[in-house]
Amino acid sequence: MRPEVPRGVPDLRTAAASLRAVAQFRARVLAPRDSAAVARELERTDSDPEGVGIMTRKAELRLLRLDGVPLKASPLLKQELLALGGDAAQARGIADHSVRSTAVVLTATPAQYERLWPKLERQPFHLREVARAGKAALAGYTRRAPFTIRGLHRTLSLGPDCRAMGVVNVTPDSFSDGGRYLEPAAAVTRAQELISEGAALIDVGAESTRPGAAPVSARAELARLTPVLRKLHDRSSVPISVDTRRSEVAKEALALGADLVNDIGGLREGGMRRLLARTGAPVIAMHMRGTPRTMQQDTRYVELRDEVYGFLADAASTAVADGVAPEAILIDPGLGFGKTPAQSLELLAHIGELRSLGFPVVVGASRKSMLGAALGGAPVTERAEAGIAAAVVAALGGAHLVRVHEVAPTVRALALVAALRRGSPPPQRAQRSPRSAGAAPIRQRRSRRAPKRPRSN
C-alpha cells in the first residue's frame, strides 16, 4: 500500500517531473526593474526591434492611486478601463451609493493608460480632471531625464543616478555629531572633506532638529552660519544648501553664498515662499508635523503615505502659486520627523511614489533612530552600515539625492546601484587628486536674482 502524502506536499514523482520540466524549458519568473530592463529582456529573445517597442509598453503593470474620485465618476472610470483590459478597485459603497467619493487604484499597462486618457477627457463628472492628474503622475513617476537645479551661485544636475548630499552640523547639540564642527574652521574643513569624498551638495545647518530640541533664535543661528558660509562660498566646488526653516536666516545665508534652502518646515511660512520667488533660489520642501520640539507628540496617521504625499503636493502647489518656479522645488518625506521608526521605514520602502509629483526626491535616513530600532536599539555610533543600506534602498526606489554623514562609502554603494541600472559598470576613469575626487562638474555663475552680499563692518 502506497503511503499517504500529507496534503500540500507533492510526492517525489510529481516533484521530479516538475523539476525536469523547469530544467527543460529553463522556466523562471522575470523581475525587471523598469521599462528599460523590460526592453532588454525582450531583446534577448531576438525579437524584432519594432516588436520590442510595442511589447515593452504592454509588459509593465502600473498601479495608479487616485483619492476623492466622485461617486458618479468611479463606475465610469472602472468601465472604461475594463474595456481596455485593465481594472480598478474602488470602495464597496459605490455599488449602493453609501459613499460620496472613493479612493481608486487603477491597474493597467502604459499602453492601456495611453488609450484611457482620451476616453476620460470626453466624460462628465470631473473625469477630465482625473485624466489630467493621472497623466501627470505617470509622467513624473517614469521620468528619467536629469533635473537641473540652478542654485544662486552653482548648478547641480540630478538623475538618473542617485547622488549624495553631505551634512555639516554647525551646532552644539545635534544628535549625531553635536559640537564637532561648531568652530568655523572645523566646519569648512569637514565640508571640503565631504566634497573630496564625492558629495554633490553640502548641507549646512545651525539649529538642531533632533526630536525635542529647543529652538534657537535667528540671531544665534546666523551667528553660527555666517563665518562658515563666508569661507565656504569661495572654497566649495559644489552647491551649498542652508538647513533652516526661517526666512530671515535663509535670506542672509543666500546673500552669504548659499545656493538653495533646505526647509524642514515644508514651505509653510509665507515669508519663505516670497523669498524664494523673489530670489529664484531652489528649495527642498520637507514634511514635518509641528516643530522639532513637538513633532513626536503626535505620530498617529489615518493613512501615513497619503498624508505625506498630500502635504508635499499642497506645499509645492502653494509655492508655485506664490511665484516659486516648479523647476526650483525638491521634496523630502521627512523620515523621523513626526514619524515612528516603523512609519519611517514604510515611507522608505515606498519612496518611489513621491516621484509621481514630478520633483527630485530627497531622502535623509543617515544615523536616525529608525536605523537604531531596526538594529535592535543600536546607538548612533553603530548605525553607519544601516545608513548606507537605507541610501541604497532609496536609490533603488528612485530617490535622486540622499542626505548622509558617511559620504565616501555611500558614494561607492550608489555607484553599484547606478551600474545595475545601466546594466554595466562605468568605464574606468583616470585617478583624480583627493581634492577633486568625486566632485561633480559644477558651472559657476552669478545670478542677478541673488540678494546683495552684506558688507562686513
RODO-2510 file (C-alpha; in nm, 4 decimals, decimal comma):
residues 457
     n   res          X          Y          Z
     1     m     0,0000     0,0000     0,0000
     2     r     0,1376     0,3397    -0,1019
     3     p     0,1948     0,5674     0,1992
     4     e    -0,0316     0,8707     0,2192
     5     v     0,1347     1,2003     0,1302
     6     p     0,0395     1,4948     0,3550
     7     r    -0,1902     1,7443     0,1861
     8     g     0,0008     2,0268     0,0179
     9     v     0,3258     1,8284    -0,0106
    10     p     0,3999     1,6921    -0,3637
    11     d     0,5141     1,3336    -0,3871
    12     l     0,8591     1,2600    -0,5251
    13     r     0,7395     1,1620    -0,8725
    14     t     0,5427     1,4858    -0,9116
    15     a     0,8334     1,6946    -0,7818
    16     a     1,0769     1,5177    -1,0152
    17     a     0,8509     1,5744    -1,3160
    18     s     0,8151     1,9438    -1,2312
    19     l     1,1903     1,9840    -1,1967
    20     r     1,2526     1,8086    -1,5302
    21     a     1,0064     2,0447    -1,6997
    22     v     1,1653     2,3515    -1,5422
    23     a     1,5119     2,2298    -1,6411
    24     q     1,3996     2,1519    -1,9961
    25     f     1,2495     2,4944    -2,0628
    26     r     1,4528     2,6999    -1,8102
    27     a     1,1236     2,8406    -1,6818
    28     r     1,1667     3,1351    -1,4469
    29     v     0,9816     3,4500    -1,3497
    30     l     1,1498     3,7716    -1,4644
    31     a     1,1527     4,0773    -1,2410
    32     p     1,2645     4,3766    -1,4481
    33     r     1,3049     4,6987    -1,2523
    34     d     1,1809     4,9441    -1,5155
    35     s     1,0847     4,9791    -1,8808
    36     a     1,4485     4,9755    -1,9938
    37     a     1,5011     4,6427    -1,8179
    38     v     1,1806     4,5087    -1,9764
    39     a     1,3125     4,6045    -2,3193
    40     r     1,6438     4,4283    -2,2509
    41     e     1,4638     4,1077    -2,1542
    42     l     1,2563     4,1180    -2,4734
    43     e     1,5633     4,1891    -2,6877
    44     r     1,7262     3,8714    -2,5550
    45     t     1,4649     3,6709    -2,7479
    46     d     1,5991     3,8161    -3,0759
    47     s     1,2603     3,9754    -3,1292
    48     d     1,2086     4,2369    -3,3976
    49     p     1,3098     4,5829    -3,2642
    50     e     0,9727     4,7305    -3,3531
    51     g     0,8027     4,4451    -3,1709
    52     v     1,0202     4,5072    -2,8650
    53     g     0,8977     4,8669    -2,8552
    54     i     0,5342     4,7592    -2,8782
    55     m     0,5679     4,4799    -2,6223
    56     t     0,7556     4,6961    -2,3725
    57     r     0,4532     4,9213    -2,3382
    58     k     0,2346     4,6157    -2,2755
    59     a     0,4642     4,4366    -2,0295
    60     e     0,4644     4,6737    -1,7328
    61     l     0,1700     4,6882    -1,4955
    62     r     0,1313     5,0248    -1,3241
    63     l    -0,0831     5,0721    -1,0131
    64     l    -0,2133     5,4276    -1,0014
    65     r    -0,3999     5,5560    -0,6954
    66     l    -0,6466     5,8437    -0,7069
    67     d    -0,8186     5,9785    -0,3945
    68     g    -1,1530     6,1550    -0,3747
    69     v    -1,2948     6,0283    -0,7047
    70     p    -1,6656     6,1303    -0,7119
    71     l    -1,9371     5,8670    -0,6739
    72     k    -2,0677     5,9062    -1,0293
    73     a    -1,7217     5,9142    -1,1836
    74     s    -1,5822     5,5956    -1,0322
    75     p    -1,8074     5,3412    -1,2114
    76     l    -1,7428     5,5104    -1,5465
    77     l    -1,3694     5,5040    -1,4783
    78     k    -1,3784     5,1337    -1,3993
    79     q    -1,5964     5,0596    -1,7022
    80     e    -1,3622     5,2389    -1,9427
    81     l    -1,0553     5,0642    -1,8019
    82     l    -1,2176     4,7199    -1,8101
    83     a    -1,2962     4,7737    -2,1771
    84     l    -0,9233     4,8260    -2,2387
    85     g    -0,8167     4,5154    -2,0453
    86     g    -0,7269     4,6883    -1,7186
    87     d    -0,9202     4,7095    -1,3933
    88     a    -0,9919     4,9365    -1,0978
    89     a    -1,0506     4,8792    -0,7254
    90     q    -1,2941     5,1106    -0,5507
    91     a    -1,4960     5,1350    -0,2294
    92     r    -1,7771     4,8838    -0,1800
    93     g    -2,0064     5,1751    -0,1041
    94     i    -2,0016     5,2810    -0,4680
    95     a    -2,2449     4,9994    -0,5527
    96     d    -2,5169     5,1108    -0,3085
    97     h    -2,4326     5,4840    -0,3189
    98     s    -2,3438     5,4858     0,0510
    99     v    -2,0306     5,6939    -0,0101
   100     r    -1,9901     6,0258    -0,1891
   101     s    -1,6369     5,9595    -0,3135
   102     t    -1,3775     5,6840    -0,3141
   103     a    -1,0111     5,6077    -0,3427
   104     v    -0,9445     5,4193    -0,6661
   105     v    -0,6461     5,2046    -0,7589
   106     l    -0,6119     5,1539    -1,1321
   107     t    -0,4183     4,8571    -1,2702
   108     a    -0,3124     4,8893    -1,6329
   109     t    -0,0150     4,8880    -1,8651
   110     p     0,1350     5,2111    -2,0039
   111     a    -0,0278     5,1331    -2,3391
   112     q    -0,3702     5,0925    -2,1766
   113     y    -0,3321     5,4198    -1,9876
   114     e    -0,2470     5,5986    -2,3122
   115     r    -0,5773     5,4813    -2,4585
   116     l    -0,7696     5,5542    -2,1382
   117     w    -0,6960     5,9257    -2,1008
   118     p    -0,8614     6,0436    -2,4246
   119     k    -1,1721     5,8451    -2,3331
   120     l    -1,1936     6,0065    -1,9886
   121     e    -1,1460     6,3552    -2,1297
   122     r    -1,4812     6,3191    -2,3080
   123     q    -1,6662     6,2043    -1,9952
   124     p    -1,8562     6,4113    -1,7330
   125     f    -1,8261     6,4091    -1,3515
   126     h    -1,4725     6,5561    -1,3335
   127     l    -1,3185     6,2676    -1,5274
   128     r    -1,1307     6,5208    -1,7415
   129     e    -0,9511     6,6344    -1,4245
   130     v    -0,8933     6,2705    -1,3261
   131     a    -0,7249     6,2130    -1,6612
   132     r    -0,5060     6,5222    -1,6177
   133     a    -0,3987     6,4077    -1,2695
   134     g    -0,3292     6,0521    -1,3832
   135     k    -0,1213     6,1593    -1,6829
   136     a     0,0843     6,3997    -1,4717
   137     a     0,1523     6,1389    -1,2015
   138     l     0,2621     5,8740    -1,4512
   139     a     0,4826     6,1231    -1,6343
   140     g     0,6532     6,2260    -1,3117
   141     y     0,6988     5,8682    -1,1943
   142     t     0,8516     5,7435    -1,5195
   143     r     1,0703     6,0473    -1,5910
   144     r     1,4364     5,9577    -1,6408
   145     a     1,5644     6,2873    -1,7794
   146     p     1,8024     6,4750    -1,5460
   147     f     1,6841     6,7664    -1,3338
   148     t     1,8924     7,0838    -1,3497
   149     i     1,8872     7,2643    -1,0147
   150     r     2,0139     7,6184    -1,0757
   151     g     2,1419     7,7500    -0,7454
   152     l     2,2169     8,1155    -0,6971
   153     h     2,5896     8,0560    -0,7488
   154     r     2,6363     7,6936    -0,8624
   155     t     2,4309     7,4428    -1,0575
   156     l     2,3526     7,0801    -0,9725
   157     s     2,2360     6,8028    -1,2059
   158     l     2,0261     6,5218    -1,0555
   159     g     1,9207     6,1947    -1,2153
   160     p     1,9021     5,9344    -1,3369
   161     d     2,1618     5,8175    -1,0795
   162     c     2,1186     5,8958    -0,7100
   163     r     2,3777     6,1296    -0,5548
   164     a     2,4953     6,2082    -0,2022
   165     m     2,4373     6,5252    -0,0025
   166     g     2,6968     6,5753     0,2719
   167     v     2,5883     6,7024     0,6152
   168     v     2,7762     6,9638     0,8182
   169     n     2,6087     7,0487     1,1502
   170     v     2,7273     7,3779     1,2978
   171     t     2,5531     7,3066     1,6274
   172     p     2,6473     7,2110     1,9828
   173     d     2,3600     6,9651     2,0284
   174     s     2,2848     6,7673     1,7111
   175     f     2,2042     6,4052     1,7896
   176     s     2,4769     6,2623     1,5633
   177     d     2,7770     6,4949     1,5820
   178     g     2,6824     6,7877     1,8039
   179     g     2,9767     7,0148     1,8737
   180     r     3,2305     6,8524     1,6424
   181     y     3,2043     7,1217     1,3766
   182     l     3,0873     7,4185     1,5807
   183     e     3,4100     7,6085     1,5093
   184     p     3,4012     7,7654     1,1603
   185     a     3,7422     7,6282     1,0614
   186     a     3,6378     7,2757     1,1569
   187     a     3,3097     7,3081     0,9664
   188     v     3,4796     7,4326     0,6488
   189     t     3,7431     7,1576     0,6695
   190     r     3,4698     6,8978     0,7134
   191     a     3,2787     7,0326     0,4124
   192     q     3,5905     7,0134     0,1964
   193     e     3,6479     6,6541     0,3107
   194     l     3,2927     6,5602     0,2102
   195     i     3,3380     6,7250    -0,1297
   196     s     3,6585     6,5273    -0,1871
   197     e     3,4671     6,2085    -0,0957
   198     g     3,2108     6,2731    -0,3687
   199     a     2,9350     6,4857    -0,2143
   200     a     2,7324     6,6547    -0,4867
   201     l     2,5904     6,9069    -0,2408
   202     i     2,6852     7,0336     0,1076
   203     d     2,4052     7,0959     0,3592
   204     v     2,4967     7,3335     0,6436
   205     g     2,2652     7,3602     0,9418
   206     a     2,2925     7,5741     1,2576
   207     e     1,9863     7,4582     1,4510
   208     s     1,9459     7,1089     1,5896
   209     t     1,6283     6,9433     1,4603
   210     r     1,6509     6,6280     1,6713
   211     p     1,3211     6,5273     1,8388
   212     g     1,2501     6,7509     2,1357
   213     a     1,5202     7,0042     2,0503
   214     a     1,4639     7,3558     2,1828
   215     p     1,4550     7,6257     1,9142
   216     v     1,7344     7,8801     1,8834
   217     s     1,6927     8,2419     1,7829
   218     a     1,7502     8,3601     1,4270
   219     r     2,0375     8,5719     1,5602
   220     a     2,2077     8,2680     1,7138
   221     e     2,1503     8,0640     1,4002
   222     l     2,3075     8,3333     1,1835
   223     a     2,5988     8,3798     1,4227
   224     r     2,6910     8,0153     1,3643
   225     l     2,6279     8,0180     0,9900
   226     t     2,7863     8,3458     0,8835
   227     p     3,1590     8,2695     0,9276
   228     v     3,1173     7,9227     0,7771
   229     l     2,9303     8,0392     0,4672
   230     r     3,1696     8,3298     0,4087
   231     k     3,4658     8,0927     0,3924
   232     l     3,2909     7,8034     0,2237
   233     h     3,1397     8,0112    -0,0553
   234     d     3,4804     8,0756    -0,2126
   235     r     3,6143     7,7240    -0,1499
   236     s     3,3274     7,4949    -0,2480
   237     s     3,3136     7,3372    -0,5923
   238     v     2,9609     7,2085    -0,5281
   239     p     2,6359     7,3854    -0,4342
   240     i     2,5667     7,4728    -0,0712
   241     s     2,2271     7,4395     0,0931
   242     v     2,1324     7,6018     0,4208
   243     d     1,9194     7,3902     0,6546
   244     t     1,6752     7,6397     0,8059
   245     r     1,3040     7,6966     0,8484
   246     r     1,3306     8,0749     0,8961
   247     s     1,3053     8,3092     0,6002
   248     e     1,5211     8,5758     0,7670
   249     v     1,8004     8,3244     0,8142
   250     a     1,7602     8,1923     0,4604
   251     k     1,7786     8,5473     0,3198
   252     e     2,1132     8,6202     0,4844
   253     a     2,2503     8,2738     0,4059
   254     l     2,1725     8,3140     0,0356
   255     a     2,3454     8,6510     0,0381
   256     l     2,6497     8,4917     0,2027
   257     g     2,6880     8,2281    -0,0689
   258     a     2,4305     7,9528    -0,0125
   259     d     2,2689     7,8234    -0,3313
   260     l     1,9444     7,6753    -0,2027
   261     v     1,7340     7,6322     0,1097
   262     n     1,6604     7,3039     0,2875
   263     d     1,3316     7,3953     0,4565
   264     i     1,2236     7,1369     0,7131
   265     g     0,9122     7,3487     0,7672
   266     g     0,7820     7,2415     0,4272
   267     l     0,7261     7,5929     0,2891
   268     r     0,4511     7,6628     0,5419
   269     e     0,5890     8,0116     0,6081
   270     g     0,4665     8,2686     0,3584
   271     g     0,7837     8,4726     0,4042
   272     m     0,9935     8,1764     0,2883
   273     r     0,7833     8,1307    -0,0250
   274     r     0,8076     8,5021    -0,1074
   275     l     1,1851     8,4988    -0,0562
   276     l     1,2283     8,2032    -0,2884
   277     a     1,0024     8,3574    -0,5510
   278     r     1,1951     8,6849    -0,5354
   279     t     1,5465     8,5361    -0,5461
   280     g     1,4837     8,2288    -0,7609
   281     a     1,6692     8,0097    -0,5104
   282     p     1,5795     7,6375    -0,5186
   283     v     1,4283     7,4733    -0,2110
   284     i     1,3915     7,1298    -0,0548
   285     a     1,0423     7,1120     0,0964
   286     m     1,0155     6,8542     0,3753
   287     h     0,7176     6,7039     0,5567
   288     m     0,7062     6,7541     0,9315
   289     r     0,4278     6,7831     1,1840
   290     g     0,4675     7,0717     1,4244
   291     t     0,8237     7,1699     1,5200
   292     p     1,1289     6,9658     1,6222
   293     r     1,0272     7,0166     1,9860
   294     t     0,6701     6,8889     1,9347
   295     m     0,6846     6,6648     1,6272
   296     q     0,6993     6,3321     1,8140
   297     q     0,3999     6,4107     2,0336
   298     d     0,1509     6,3063     1,7648
   299     t     0,2553     6,0304     1,5266
   300     r    -0,0941     5,8959     1,4599
   301     y    -0,1916     5,8922     1,0927
   302     v    -0,5078     5,7616     0,9301
   303     e    -0,3078     5,6926     0,6125
   304     l     0,0600     5,7821     0,6548
   305     r     0,1660     5,7741     0,2904
   306     d    -0,1458     5,9592     0,1766
   307     e    -0,0908     6,2406     0,4263
   308     v     0,2784     6,2856     0,3499
   309     y     0,2148     6,2806    -0,0252
   310     g    -0,0765     6,5202     0,0053
   311     f     0,1214     6,7611     0,2237
   312     l     0,4085     6,7761    -0,0246
   313     a     0,1705     6,8142    -0,3187
   314     d    -0,0096     7,1022    -0,1464
   315     a     0,3186     7,2658    -0,0396
   316     a     0,4519     7,2590    -0,3940
   317     s     0,1218     7,3804    -0,5410
   318     t     0,1033     7,6720    -0,2963
   319     a     0,4665     7,7657    -0,3606
   320     v     0,4174     7,7679    -0,7384
   321     a     0,1037     7,9805    -0,6981
   322     d     0,3169     8,2255    -0,4958
   323     g     0,5748     8,2537    -0,7717
   324     v     0,8281     7,9783    -0,6960
   325     a     0,9411     7,8098    -1,0187
   326     p     0,8449     7,4394    -1,0380
   327     e     1,1990     7,3517    -1,1522
   328     a     1,3326     7,5023    -0,8266
   329     i     1,1454     7,2582    -0,5982
   330     l     1,2732     6,9331    -0,4450
   331     i     1,0729     6,7222    -0,1968
   332     d     1,1618     6,5201     0,1146
   333     p     0,9235     6,2897     0,3105
   334     g     1,0981     6,3784     0,6393
   335     l     1,1920     6,0385     0,7781
   336     g     1,1922     6,0596     1,1576
   337     f     1,0189     6,3974     1,1645
   338     g     0,6866     6,3283     1,3331
   339     k     0,7054     5,9580     1,2485
   340     t     0,7791     5,6422     1,4429
   341     p     1,0647     5,4189     1,3242
   342     a     0,8114     5,1810     1,1673
   343     q     0,6412     5,4667     0,9839
   344     s     0,9741     5,5982     0,8561
   345     l     1,0609     5,2528     0,7245
   346     e     0,7235     5,2355     0,5495
   347     l     0,7933     5,5649     0,3736
   348     l     1,1408     5,4478     0,2743
   349     a     1,0012     5,1241     0,1318
   350     h     0,7574     5,3234    -0,0865
   351     i     0,9810     5,6187    -0,1675
   352     g     0,9203     5,5797    -0,5418
   353     e     0,5611     5,7024    -0,5021
   354     l     0,6911     6,0546    -0,4452
   355     r     0,8368     6,0629    -0,7969
   356     s     0,4768     6,0977    -0,9160
   357     l     0,4838     6,4644    -0,8118
   358     g     0,7459     6,5311    -1,0787
   359     f     1,0124     6,6792    -0,8486
   360     p     1,3526     6,5432    -0,7424
   361     v     1,3152     6,3275    -0,4300
   362     v     1,5494     6,3773    -0,1333
   363     v     1,5813     6,1175     0,1456
   364     g     1,7547     6,1604     0,4799
   365     a     1,7890     5,8436     0,6887
   366     s     2,1529     5,8697     0,7974
   367     r     2,2107     5,7890     1,1674
   368     k     1,8408     5,8295     1,2553
   369     s     1,6508     5,6397     1,5237
   370     m     1,4667     5,4330     1,2613
   371     l     1,8008     5,2655     1,1863
   372     g     1,8725     5,2093     1,5544
   373     a     1,5297     5,0500     1,6003
   374     a     1,5847     4,8214     1,3009
   375     l     1,9136     4,7122     1,4580
   376     g     1,7578     4,6313     1,7942
   377     g     1,8408     4,9580     1,9668
   378     a     2,1867     5,0305     1,8262
   379     p     2,3348     5,3680     1,9291
   380     v     2,4204     5,6397     1,6780
   381     t     2,7832     5,5216     1,6567
   382     e     2,6727     5,1792     1,5275
   383     r     2,4308     5,2839     1,2521
   384     a     2,6691     5,3598     0,9644
   385     e     2,6160     5,0364     0,7696
   386     a     2,2379     5,0588     0,8094
   387     g     2,2522     5,4182     0,6842
   388     i     2,4371     5,3082     0,3707
   389     a     2,1801     5,0308     0,3199
   390     a     1,8995     5,2852     0,3562
   391     a     2,0654     5,5024     0,0905
   392     v     2,0792     5,2038    -0,1441
   393     v     1,7115     5,1250    -0,0797
   394     a     1,6232     5,4887    -0,1512
   395     a     1,8281     5,4866    -0,4718
   396     l     1,6700     5,1632    -0,5933
   397     g     1,3300     5,3178    -0,5193
   398     g     1,4074     5,6157    -0,7385
   399     a     1,5357     5,8838    -0,4990
   400     h     1,7596     6,1458    -0,6592
   401     l     1,9536     6,2662    -0,3553
   402     v     2,0361     6,1102    -0,0171
   403     r     2,1383     6,3254     0,2787
   404     v     2,4216     6,1417     0,4567
   405     h     2,7058     6,1787     0,7065
   406     e     2,9225     5,8934     0,5699
   407     v     2,9738     6,0254     0,2178
   408     a     3,2600     5,8149     0,0787
   409     p     3,1122     5,4667     0,1464
   410     t     2,7662     5,5882     0,0401
   411     v     2,9023     5,7172    -0,2912
   412     r     3,0662     5,3780    -0,3536
   413     a     2,7411     5,1964    -0,2713
   414     l     2,5436     5,4261    -0,5021
   415     a     2,7899     5,3521    -0,7823
   416     l     2,6779     4,9878    -0,7690
   417     v     2,3124     5,0919    -0,7910
   418     a     2,3952     5,3076    -1,0938
   419     a     2,5810     5,0192    -1,2588
   420     l     2,2834     4,7886    -1,2013
   421     r     2,0506     5,0430    -1,3578
   422     r     2,2747     5,0857    -1,6614
   423     g     2,3353     4,7133    -1,6901
   424     s     2,7143     4,7543    -1,6883
   425     p     2,9893     4,9237    -1,4845
   426     p     3,1006     5,2711    -1,5938
   427     p     3,4230     5,2988    -1,7952
   428     q     3,7462     5,3218    -1,5985
   429     r     3,8448     5,6783    -1,5241
   430     a     4,1838     5,8279    -1,4547
   431     q     4,2770     5,8799    -1,0896
   432     r     4,1935     6,2238    -0,9586
   433     s     4,3511     6,4283    -0,6868
   434     p     4,1952     6,3927    -0,3387
   435     r     4,0549     6,7446    -0,3618
   436     s     3,8651     6,6817    -0,6836
   437     a     3,7804     6,3145    -0,6396
   438     g     3,4090     6,2581    -0,6700
   439     a     3,3261     6,6264    -0,7061
   440     a     3,0702     6,6798    -0,9803
   441     p     3,1450     6,9328    -1,2527
   442     i     2,9684     7,2473    -1,1394
   443     r     2,9093     7,5511    -1,3557
   444     q     2,9943     7,8622    -1,1556
   445     r     2,7645     8,1515    -1,2235
   446     r     2,6470     8,4768    -1,0783
   447     s     2,2754     8,5357    -1,0500
   448     r     2,1199     8,8780    -1,0739
   449     r     1,8394     8,7409    -0,8613
   450     a     2,0624     8,6724    -0,5621
   451     p     2,0388     8,9125    -0,2683
   452     k     2,3302     9,1505    -0,2372
   453     r     2,6076     9,0212    -0,0176
   454     p     2,6229     9,2261     0,3041
   455     r     2,9292     9,4339     0,3671
   456     s     3,1440     9,3415     0,6621
   457     n     3,1936     9,6142     0,9173
***
